[in-house]
Amino acid sequence: MSASVANLKYHIYNRRFGLWLFIASESVIFLTLLVTRFYMQGTFRPHEKWRSHTGIAADSSATSS
């Protein structure tokens, strides 16, 4: 396999990976907006235990980076 073919495959794989990252991030944004809509309407209220675990996870991930 020549270097140009390997380079082309690398770019194709890299672009596909970037596309999947984009799709995943947009899905997270969409789901967050959807949950926020129902939360603000008052039809969805998570349990206090779930909220505290989520806050701890978000805080630890923010401080680790």
C-alpha positions in Angstrom: 0.0 0.0 0.0 1.5 3.3 -1.0 1.7 6.3 1.3 -0.9 8.3 -0.6 -3.5 5.5 -0.2 -2.7 5.2 3.5 -3.0 9.0 3.8 -6.3 9.0 2.0 -7.7 6.2 4.3 -6.5 8.2 7.3 -8.4 11.3 6.1 -11.6 9.3 5.4 -11.5 7.6 8.8 -10.8 11.0 10.5 -13.6 12.7 8.8 -16.1 9.9 9.6 -15.0 10.0 13.2 -15.5 13.8 13.2 -19.0 13.4 11.7 -19.9 10.9 14.4 -18.7 13.3 17.1 -20.8 16.0 15.6 -23.9 13.8 15.5 -23.3 12.8 19.1 -22.9 16.4 20.3 -25.9 17.6 18.4 -28.0 14.8 19.9 -26.9 15.7 23.4 -27.8 19.4 22.8 -31.2 18.3 21.4 -32.0 16.0 24.3 -30.9 18.7 26.8 -33.3 21.2 25.2 -36.1 18.6 25.2 -35.6 17.8 28.8 -35.4 21.5 29.7 -38.7 22.1 28.0 -40.5 19.5 30.1 -38.7 20.6 33.2 -39.7 24.2 32.8 -43.3 23.1 32.1 -43.4 21.3 35.4 -44.2 17.9 34.0 -40.8 16.4 34.8 -39.1 16.8 38.1 -36.1 14.4 38.8 -35.7 12.9 42.2 -33.4 14.8 44.6 -31.0 11.8 44.7 -30.6 11.8 40.9 -30.0 15.5 40.9 -27.3 15.3 43.5 -25.4 12.5 41.7 -25.6 14.4 38.5 -24.2 17.5 40.1 -21.4 15.6 41.7 -20.5 13.9 38.4 -20.6 17.2 36.5 -18.4 18.9 39.1 -15.9 16.2 39.2 -15.6 16.1 35.4 -15.2 19.9 35.3 -12.5 19.9 37.9 -10.6 17.0 36.4 -9.9 18.8 33.1 
